[in-house]
Amino acid sequence: MCEDGGAVTAVPDSADAAPVSVEPRISYVIARLERAVRAQINERLRPHGLTTLQYTTLSVLGSRGQPLSNAQLARRAYMTPQAMIEVLNALEGKGLIRRDAHPNHRRVYPASLTEDGRRVLAVCDTAVEEMEEEMLAWLDPSQRKLLAEWLKGCVRALHAGLPSDGDAVTKRPSGSLEKNQVA
């Protein structure tokens, strides 16, 4: 395999034989997809003055519907608390979040969305949904659902988040049913 994980062409022993193409590793393909998705999201967020990390933070706050501390946001966004402070400062400076003192912890300032934050999040969500639609246009709805299940299963197998639904049953690629395990 090439250093970049791409397909290589094996040189056959015989000069008459055709070169053999080797498929790239799945981990390489996933890494390329992640970089492409991040680049596309950044491009679509740029007109709204956001980075992917800022959008992720707004999304987490929007989905939780309650104020979250710096530490909680950092864990959910896979960032260090120090990096999250920079993201929160930028979002607060843009008027998209506010941080109010916690009533029981004098050093904790949970963040919540402002009205402008909710509005910008909705617009950015639409932009990201359009990107995902373009990316998945070649799949029918059942294939999209399976792809999502398989990708979530991969994340869970590596203990990288997305806790299982507990008693939820998912269909495995082999077609057999299996109860999700909690990571």
C-alpha positions as CSV (number, residue, x, y, z in Angstrom):
1,M,0.0,0.0,0.0
2,C,1.2,3.5,-0.7
3,E,2.2,5.7,2.2
4,D,-1.0,7.6,1.9
5,G,-3.1,4.4,2.1
6,G,-4.1,4.6,-1.5
7,A,-4.3,1.6,-3.9
8,V,-1.1,0.3,-5.2
9,T,-0.4,-1.7,-8.3
10,A,1.5,-4.8,-7.6
11,V,4.1,-5.7,-10.2
12,P,3.6,-9.3,-11.3
13,D,6.5,-11.7,-11.6
14,S,5.9,-12.2,-15.3
15,A,6.4,-9.4,-17.7
16,D,3.4,-10.6,-19.7
17,A,1.0,-10.5,-16.7
18,A,-1.2,-7.4,-16.1
19,P,-0.6,-5.3,-13.0
20,V,-2.8,-6.2,-10.1
21,S,-4.6,-3.3,-8.4
22,V,-5.0,-3.5,-4.6
23,E,-7.9,-1.8,-2.9
24,P,-7.2,0.8,-0.2
25,R,-7.7,-0.1,3.5
26,I,-11.1,0.8,4.8
27,S,-9.5,2.9,7.5
28,Y,-7.8,5.0,4.8
29,V,-11.1,5.4,2.9
30,I,-12.8,6.5,6.2
31,A,-10.0,9.0,6.9
32,R,-10.3,10.5,3.4
33,L,-14.1,10.7,3.8
34,E,-13.7,12.5,7.2
35,R,-11.3,15.0,5.7
36,A,-13.7,15.6,2.7
37,V,-16.7,16.0,5.0
38,R,-14.9,18.4,7.2
39,A,-13.7,20.5,4.2
40,Q,-17.3,20.6,2.8
41,I,-18.8,21.5,6.1
42,N,-16.2,24.3,6.6
43,E,-16.9,25.6,3.1
44,R,-20.7,25.7,3.8
45,L,-20.3,27.3,7.3
46,R,-17.8,30.0,6.2
47,P,-20.5,32.4,4.9
48,H,-22.1,32.2,8.4
49,G,-18.7,33.0,10.1
50,L,-18.4,29.6,11.8
51,T,-15.8,26.8,11.9
52,T,-16.7,23.1,12.1
53,L,-15.8,23.1,15.9
54,Q,-18.0,26.1,16.5
55,Y,-20.9,24.5,14.6
56,T,-20.4,21.2,16.5
57,T,-20.6,23.1,19.8
58,L,-23.8,24.9,18.7
59,S,-25.2,21.5,17.6
60,V,-24.5,19.9,21.0
61,L,-26.1,22.8,22.8
62,G,-29.1,22.7,20.5
63,S,-29.6,19.0,20.8
64,R,-29.3,19.0,24.6
65,G,-31.7,21.8,25.1
66,Q,-30.0,22.8,28.4
67,P,-26.9,24.7,29.4
68,L,-23.7,22.6,29.4
69,S,-20.4,23.3,31.1
70,N,-17.1,23.7,29.3
71,A,-16.1,20.2,30.4
72,Q,-19.4,18.6,29.2
73,L,-19.1,20.3,25.9
74,A,-15.5,19.4,25.5
75,R,-16.2,15.7,26.1
76,R,-19.2,15.6,23.6
77,A,-17.2,17.4,20.9
78,Y,-14.0,15.3,21.5
79,M,-12.0,18.4,22.3
80,T,-9.7,19.4,25.2
81,P,-11.3,21.8,27.7
82,Q,-8.7,24.4,26.8
83,A,-9.7,24.2,23.1
84,M,-13.4,24.4,24.1
85,I,-12.7,27.6,26.0
86,E,-11.5,29.2,22.8
87,V,-14.5,28.0,20.9
88,L,-16.9,29.2,23.6
89,N,-15.1,32.6,23.7
90,A,-15.5,33.0,19.9
91,L,-19.2,32.0,20.0
92,E,-19.9,34.3,22.9
93,G,-18.1,37.1,21.1
94,K,-20.4,36.5,18.1
95,G,-23.5,36.6,20.4
96,L,-24.4,33.0,19.6
97,I,-24.1,31.7,23.2
98,R,-24.2,33.1,26.6
99,R,-22.6,31.8,29.8
100,D,-24.3,32.3,33.1
101,A,-22.8,31.5,36.5
102,H,-23.9,28.1,37.9
103,P,-25.9,28.6,41.1
104,N,-23.9,26.0,43.1
105,H,-20.4,26.2,41.5
106,R,-18.8,29.6,41.5
107,R,-16.2,28.6,38.8
108,V,-18.7,26.9,36.4
109,Y,-20.4,29.0,33.7
110,P,-22.7,26.7,31.6
111,A,-23.2,27.8,28.0
112,S,-26.6,28.0,26.3
113,L,-27.8,29.2,22.9
114,T,-29.0,32.7,22.4
115,E,-31.8,33.4,19.9
116,D,-29.2,34.4,17.3
117,G,-27.4,31.1,18.1
118,R,-30.6,29.1,17.4
119,R,-31.2,31.0,14.2
120,V,-27.6,30.5,12.9
121,L,-27.7,26.8,14.0
122,A,-30.9,26.2,12.0
123,V,-29.4,27.8,8.9
124,C,-26.1,25.9,9.2
125,D,-28.0,22.6,9.9
126,T,-29.8,23.1,6.6
127,A,-26.4,23.7,4.8
128,V,-25.0,20.5,6.4
129,E,-28.1,18.5,5.5
130,E,-27.7,19.7,1.9
131,M,-24.1,18.5,1.9
132,E,-25.1,15.1,3.3
133,E,-27.8,14.8,0.7
134,E,-25.3,15.4,-2.1
135,M,-22.9,12.9,-0.5
136,L,-25.6,10.2,-0.2
137,A,-27.6,10.9,-3.3
138,W,-26.5,7.6,-4.9
139,L,-28.0,5.6,-2.0
140,D,-31.6,4.7,-1.6
141,P,-33.3,5.2,1.8
142,S,-32.8,1.7,3.0
143,Q,-29.1,1.8,2.0
144,R,-28.7,5.1,3.8
145,K,-30.2,3.6,7.0
146,L,-27.9,0.5,6.8
147,L,-24.8,2.7,6.2
148,A,-25.7,4.8,9.2
149,E,-26.1,1.7,11.4
150,W,-22.8,0.2,10.2
151,L,-20.9,3.4,10.8
152,K,-22.4,3.8,14.3
153,G,-21.5,0.2,14.9
154,C,-17.9,0.9,13.9
155,V,-17.7,3.9,16.2
156,R,-19.1,1.8,19.1
157,A,-16.7,-1.1,18.4
158,L,-13.8,1.3,18.9
159,H,-15.4,2.7,22.1
160,A,-15.4,6.2,20.5
161,G,-18.8,7.4,21.6
162,L,-22.4,6.8,20.5
163,P,-23.6,4.7,23.4
164,S,-26.0,2.0,22.4
165,D,-29.7,2.3,23.0
166,G,-29.5,-0.4,25.6
167,D,-32.3,-2.8,24.6
168,A,-32.4,-1.6,21.0
169,V,-32.0,-4.4,18.5
170,T,-30.1,-3.6,15.3
171,K,-29.7,-5.6,12.2
172,R,-26.1,-6.7,11.5
173,P,-24.7,-6.7,8.0
174,S,-25.0,-10.5,7.9
175,G,-28.8,-10.1,8.3
176,S,-28.8,-11.6,11.8
177,L,-30.2,-9.7,14.7
178,E,-28.1,-8.8,17.7
179,K,-28.7,-6.8,20.9
180,N,-26.4,-3.7,21.1
181,Q,-23.7,-3.9,23.7
182,V,-23.0,-0.9,25.9
183,A,-19.4,0.3,25.4
